[in-house]
Amino acid sequence: MKTEITKQELLSLLQESYNKYKDEKGGKNANYIPYLSRIDSKLFGISACLPDGEILSVGDCNYPFGIESVSKVLTAILIL
């Protein structure tokens, strides 16, 4: 059984997730990485890149975030 989701449905899910977590105050910026220690911790955004290259985004997605440890996941996927 193949289930498909429309772009609008995905965008709605991104918005719902954003609304649910945008006011989360747990955690703190990594102070051992100078660039990250200076980032406004109130910034939050979610993006999804579709197979056709289109990017759906909600929140603060035009700010140049550092990906730091998140890049380890992408590297592991590439290696596998």
ChimeraX commands (.cxc) that place a marker at each C-alpha (Angstrom):
marker #1 position 0.00,0.00,0.00 radius 0.5
marker #1 position 1.47,3.33,-1.06 radius 0.5
marker #1 position 0.46,6.45,0.81 radius 0.5
marker #1 position 1.20,9.89,-0.58 radius 0.5
marker #1 position 1.09,13.23,1.13 radius 0.5
marker #1 position 0.50,16.48,-0.72 radius 0.5
marker #1 position 2.84,19.46,-0.42 radius 0.5
marker #1 position 0.05,21.37,1.33 radius 0.5
marker #1 position -0.41,18.56,3.86 radius 0.5
marker #1 position 3.33,18.48,4.53 radius 0.5
marker #1 position 3.43,22.25,4.93 radius 0.5
marker #1 position 0.51,22.01,7.37 radius 0.5
marker #1 position 2.42,19.37,9.37 radius 0.5
marker #1 position 5.52,21.57,9.44 radius 0.5
marker #1 position 3.43,24.51,10.65 radius 0.5
marker #1 position 1.73,22.38,13.30 radius 0.5
marker #1 position 5.13,21.15,14.56 radius 0.5
marker #1 position 6.52,24.68,14.53 radius 0.5
marker #1 position 3.56,26.00,16.53 radius 0.5
marker #1 position 3.90,23.16,19.04 radius 0.5
marker #1 position 7.61,23.68,19.76 radius 0.5
marker #1 position 8.37,27.36,19.00 radius 0.5
marker #1 position 8.01,28.41,22.63 radius 0.5
marker #1 position 10.13,25.55,24.06 radius 0.5
marker #1 position 12.76,27.07,26.36 radius 0.5
marker #1 position 14.73,23.94,27.34 radius 0.5
marker #1 position 18.42,23.59,26.57 radius 0.5
marker #1 position 20.98,26.26,25.82 radius 0.5
marker #1 position 23.34,27.28,23.06 radius 0.5
marker #1 position 26.68,25.49,22.95 radius 0.5
marker #1 position 29.07,27.94,24.63 radius 0.5
marker #1 position 32.17,25.99,23.56 radius 0.5
marker #1 position 31.54,26.93,19.91 radius 0.5
marker #1 position 31.91,30.74,19.61 radius 0.5
marker #1 position 29.61,31.06,16.59 radius 0.5
marker #1 position 26.80,29.12,18.28 radius 0.5
marker #1 position 27.17,30.97,21.57 radius 0.5
marker #1 position 26.25,34.24,19.81 radius 0.5
marker #1 position 23.10,32.96,18.07 radius 0.5
marker #1 position 19.74,34.24,19.34 radius 0.5
marker #1 position 18.28,31.18,21.10 radius 0.5
marker #1 position 14.76,32.37,20.26 radius 0.5
marker #1 position 15.30,31.57,16.57 radius 0.5
marker #1 position 13.56,28.42,15.38 radius 0.5
marker #1 position 12.65,27.12,11.97 radius 0.5
marker #1 position 11.82,23.89,10.18 radius 0.5
marker #1 position 12.53,23.09,6.53 radius 0.5
marker #1 position 11.91,20.04,4.40 radius 0.5
marker #1 position 13.55,19.48,1.02 radius 0.5
marker #1 position 11.35,17.51,-1.36 radius 0.5
marker #1 position 12.68,15.02,-3.93 radius 0.5
marker #1 position 12.06,17.58,-6.70 radius 0.5
marker #1 position 14.28,20.12,-4.89 radius 0.5
marker #1 position 11.46,22.33,-3.65 radius 0.5
marker #1 position 11.98,23.52,-0.08 radius 0.5
marker #1 position 9.07,24.01,2.31 radius 0.5
marker #1 position 9.85,26.15,5.35 radius 0.5
marker #1 position 8.22,27.70,8.41 radius 0.5
marker #1 position 9.67,29.99,11.05 radius 0.5
marker #1 position 13.13,31.55,11.04 radius 0.5
marker #1 position 14.50,29.78,7.98 radius 0.5
marker #1 position 16.33,32.67,6.34 radius 0.5
marker #1 position 18.88,32.89,9.16 radius 0.5
marker #1 position 22.24,31.15,8.44 radius 0.5
marker #1 position 22.18,28.47,11.15 radius 0.5
marker #1 position 25.28,26.38,11.80 radius 0.5
marker #1 position 24.47,22.69,11.44 radius 0.5
marker #1 position 27.31,21.45,13.68 radius 0.5
marker #1 position 26.42,18.02,15.14 radius 0.5
marker #1 position 23.40,17.59,12.87 radius 0.5
marker #1 position 25.87,17.14,10.00 radius 0.5
marker #1 position 27.08,13.91,11.63 radius 0.5
marker #1 position 23.75,12.27,10.81 radius 0.5
marker #1 position 24.01,13.32,7.16 radius 0.5
marker #1 position 27.59,12.04,6.96 radius 0.5
marker #1 position 26.56,8.69,8.46 radius 0.5
marker #1 position 23.76,8.35,5.92 radius 0.5
marker #1 position 26.16,9.16,3.10 radius 0.5
marker #1 position 28.64,6.53,4.33 radius 0.5
marker #1 position 25.96,3.88,4.73 radius 0.5
marker link #1:1,2 radius 0.2
marker link #1:2,3 radius 0.2
marker link #1:3,4 radius 0.2
marker link #1:4,5 radius 0.2
marker link #1:5,6 radius 0.2
marker link #1:6,7 radius 0.2
marker link #1:7,8 radius 0.2
marker link #1:8,9 radius 0.2
marker link #1:9,10 radius 0.2
marker link #1:10,11 radius 0.2
marker link #1:11,12 radius 0.2
marker link #1:12,13 radius 0.2
marker link #1:13,14 radius 0.2
marker link #1:14,15 radius 0.2
marker link #1:15,16 radius 0.2
marker link #1:16,17 radius 0.2
marker link #1:17,18 radius 0.2
marker link #1:18,19 radius 0.2
marker link #1:19,20 radius 0.2
marker link #1:20,21 radius 0.2
marker link #1:21,22 radius 0.2
marker link #1:22,23 radius 0.2
marker link #1:23,24 radius 0.2
marker link #1:24,25 radius 0.2
marker link #1:25,26 radius 0.2
marker link #1:26,27 radius 0.2
marker link #1:27,28 radius 0.2
marker link #1:28,29 radius 0.2
marker link #1:29,30 radius 0.2
marker link #1:30,31 radius 0.2
marker link #1:31,32 radius 0.2
marker link #1:32,33 radius 0.2
marker link #1:33,34 radius 0.2
marker link #1:34,35 radius 0.2
marker link #1:35,36 radius 0.2
marker link #1:36,37 radius 0.2
marker link #1:37,38 radius 0.2
marker link #1:38,39 radius 0.2
marker link #1:39,40 radius 0.2
marker link #1:40,41 radius 0.2
marker link #1:41,42 radius 0.2
marker link #1:42,43 radius 0.2
marker link #1:43,44 radius 0.2
marker link #1:44,45 radius 0.2
marker link #1:45,46 radius 0.2
marker link #1:46,47 radius 0.2
marker link #1:47,48 radius 0.2
marker link #1:48,49 radius 0.2
marker link #1:49,50 radius 0.2
marker link #1:50,51 radius 0.2
marker link #1:51,52 radius 0.2
marker link #1:52,53 radius 0.2
marker link #1:53,54 radius 0.2
marker link #1:54,55 radius 0.2
marker link #1:55,56 radius 0.2
marker link #1:56,57 radius 0.2
marker link #1:57,58 radius 0.2
marker link #1:58,59 radius 0.2
marker link #1:59,60 radius 0.2
marker link #1:60,61 radius 0.2
marker link #1:61,62 radius 0.2
marker link #1:62,63 radius 0.2
marker link #1:63,64 radius 0.2
marker link #1:64,65 radius 0.2
marker link #1:65,66 radius 0.2
marker link #1:66,67 radius 0.2
marker link #1:67,68 radius 0.2
marker link #1:68,69 radius 0.2
marker link #1:69,70 radius 0.2
marker link #1:70,71 radius 0.2
marker link #1:71,72 radius 0.2
marker link #1:72,73 radius 0.2
marker link #1:73,74 radius 0.2
marker link #1:74,75 radius 0.2
marker link #1:75,76 radius 0.2
marker link #1:76,77 radius 0.2
marker link #1:77,78 radius 0.2
marker link #1:78,79 radius 0.2
marker link #1:79,80 radius 0.2
view
